[in-house]
Amino acid sequence: MKKLMISLMAMTFLMASYSIPALSGEAYAERPEPAYAKWGRLAMKTAKEKYPSAKILDYLHIGREKKQKSEIEKFKLWIEDGGKEFGLYIDIEFDPKTDRVIRINTRKSAN
């Protein structure tokens, strides 16, 4: 509960600090979407397919591994399913020239 309150307070502060420049007429450029974003959406979709009743609590992009003919985007999602929380690693291997998915591997963390 304490973590929730701290998170809500932080979000309120961030929202307030973002709205102040908007009131003064200053404009900010939108940040471009990171290159891994579409793979992150696929990772979350994969987690929901594997654990349909689960809730995704958090998401981390670990990084990209380059191989000879493919690349692997690595993610860790924190999942709550049936009252239990666990980490779920998702590796998405793809052809960087075509963005064709070669394989998706998932594994639960040992915690």
Buried (B, 14 or more C-beta within 10 A) or exposed (E): EEEEEEEEEEEEEEEEEEEEEEEEEEEEEEEEEEEBEBBBEBBBEBBBEBBEEBEBEEBEBBEBEEEEEBBBBBBBBBBBBEEEEBBBBBBBBBEEEEEEEEEBEBEEEEE
